[in-house]
Amino acid sequence: MTDRLYEYMDWPRIEAVAYGEENLPREILGPQAVKGAVLIQCFFPNAKSVKIHNKKDGKKYPMELADESGFYAALLPGKELPSYEFIVEDMDGKKQTHGDAYRFPSQFTQQEEEMFRQGIYYKAYQKLGAHPMTVDRVKGTYFAVWAPNALRVSVVGDFNQWDGRVHPMQKSAATGIHELFIPRVKPGALYKFEMKMVNGVTFLKTDPYANSREPHPAMAGIVEKVSGYRWGDAAWMKKRKSMASKSYPLTIGQADMEELGKTEEGDYVTYQELAVRTAQYAQAGGFTHVELPPLMEYEEEAGPYATSGYYAPTSRYGTPRDFQYFVDYLHQKQIGVLMDWTPAHFPKEGEGMQMLDGTCLYERSQTGEGVHPLWGTLLFDYASPHVKNFLISNALYWLERYHLDGLRLDDVDSMLYLDYGRAPGNWTPNLFGGNENLEAAELLKHLNSVIRKTHPDALLIAQEDGYWRDLTGPVDETHMGFHYKWNNGWTKGFLDYIHGDRAFRTAHHDELTVSMLYAYSEAFILTLNDRDVGHLQEFMESLPGDEREKQNNLKAALGYFMTHPGKKYLAAPGQLPQELQVYLKEMNQFYQDHPALWEADEDTAGFEWIQFMEAGENTLAYIRKDSHKKDLLLVLCNFSGQEQEAYKVGVPYYGKYKEVFNSDGTAFGGEGLNNPRVKVSRKEECDGRPYRLTVKLPALGMAVFAYQPM
C-alpha cells in the first residue's frame, strides 16, 4: 500500500467493519474528499481483486487491499466525485459489477426524524421498510429499520449471499433508525435484517414494514413497489364520500376466505379470481360492502387474525399489486371493501417483531401483563411513540396504498381493559386505580383523529364487547372517534331468544326489545357474524322446529335484523336453499331502497314502538321513519308458530297502508299468506293509537307496510 493511501487508513474503524461492528459505515466506506483527491473505500469479503470503473471517462482504477478481510481502498485524482462502480473479481475469477451503497446520503429529512421521534410520523411506511427508488439517477432499493438497541444492523438477501458483513446500515443517533440505499437491488429480491448485539450475538429478523413477504412459515421480506398502481376507481372514490355519512344504507357481507379464497382441492386462488368470486358473492347477496379478514401475512396455523406482516398483503393469493387489482375490481363493481385489523396483539415469532433488536421494542414485555392471557400473543406497547408511528402509519397505508374503504378494529376491548381475561391480582391498575388502559385509549383517539382528518370518507369500526362509553362520535374529550361499534348486546339477546323453543319465548320477550333502551347510545352496526352463528345455513340449522319452521325462523330473524335501527353486518350464507338466497338479496335491496330503515338511525324520531308488550303473542309492531317522514314503514314481526288471519294493530295516522314486503312470499319458499290489497286505517283506538289496521300475518314471519296519507 502506498504511503499516501496508508496515512488515510483508520485501522480501528477498518477492524470494526471487518468484524461486523460498524454502525456508521458512511464515515469510512464510500467516497471522501481528501487533499487533492477522492478517497474511496469498500468492503468485499473474499474478493480476489476490486477495481473502480469511472463511468464518465471509462477508466478503471485498481484498488489496494488494506485488510485481508476484504477491505479495499484507492485514491482517485481530482476533487469532483466521479460516477463510478466497482468491478469485483471473486476467488474463482468470476467478475461482477456493484454500485457503492455508501456514496448515497440518508433519505430521511431532519423533520421526518423529529416526527418519528415524537410519534407523529404518520407516513412512516414511505421510508421504513424496503422501497425501490432512484437516487442520483441510480436505481436501487432504500432500506430502513428501527432498531435502537442493536450494535449493528445489516441488510442481507439473495443479492449479497445473505452475508451480514457486506451491507452494514447507517444508524441515526437521534432515532435509532438504521438505513441504507443499495444500488441495483430490484423488486422481487428477498431480504432480512441481521442484528448484532453488544455481546456479539447475531440473529436475523424480518422487516416489520415489509410490503411483501414470503409465504409462511418462510419469513423473508420481498422488495416490492407498492406505489404507482393505475387505479380505475375514481368514480367510486368520489361516491364514497357520501357513505361515511350515517345517513347511508350500509349492509356488509362477511367474506369467507375458506369458501371464496380456495379451490375445491383446497388450493389458494389468485387475487384476480378472488375479486371475481367476491364480487359475485356481494352481488348475489345484495350487499353494499364486503368485509375481509386481515389479508395481511399471517401464521398459517393460527389463522388470519394472527397478523405477523402488518404491511404485507398475504402472498397466498398473489402480490401487493394483485391485491390492489382486487380492491380496484370491486370498486368498479360498486362494492365497498372493509378489512379487519388487529392492533391489539401480534404473535410470538423468532424472526418477527418479538424482541426485534434484542429488547422489547414493539411489545410491553415477554411475560406477565405483556402477554395476551387468552391467546399467548404479545401486546403492543401503546405508550411508545414508535409503536404509535407503526400502527397509525399502518392504518393509513391500507387506506392510501390499497384504497380500502375502512377498517374494523378487532378485539378493541382487549386493548382498553387492563384486566381483560385476567384473574384478580394478575393485572396492575392504572394511575387512578381503575382497569382502563389509558395508553391504549389515547392511541385509539390519536389514530381516529388522524384518519378522520386525512380520510374523512373512510370508516372506522370497533368490535368491543365491553361497556366502554362513547366509542363512536367525533374525537373530543369523551368520544373515542369510531364511526360505528358492533352491537354485540343486540346479537346476544336476539340469539338467546330466537334459539329458544317457541313454547318458552314468552318468558324471554324482553330480549327482543331491550336493545332499544340503548340503541342511540352509540352508532351501532347490528351483527350476525360467523363467530356467533357460523354461516347463515348453520344458523338456520341451529334454530328450533322442522325444516320448514327453521327456514321461517331464519326469514323472521333476518326481517327483524334488517328493520331494526343500526347498520348491518351478516355472515356468509353458506349452502342456503336457493329461495332463501333470493330472500336475503331481496331483503338487502328492500333495506337499501327505503330511507326509513337507515336515514335516521341515530335519531330517536326514526323509530316508534307500536306494540312490544304482547309477550304472549310473541309479536312486535313498530314504525320506521326517514328524517323528513316521507318514507314511513309499519313493521310487524310474528315470532310465534300461529299465523294471524285478522291481526289488529294500532297506527298513528289515517291513510293507506300498502304491504311492500312479506317473508311468506312464494318466491321465498313461503305459502303466500300476504295482504294483496291496500289497507285503510279505521278511526278506532288500538295499541294506544287513534287508528287501527287489520292484517294477515304469517307464522314465524314478518310483513312491512308503507304508509300513504289520504
Summary of the structure (lengths in Angstrom):
residues: 710
radius of gyration: 31.6
end to end distance: 105.6
largest distance: 114.0
contacts: 2427
relative contact order: 0.07
helix: 27%
strand: 29%
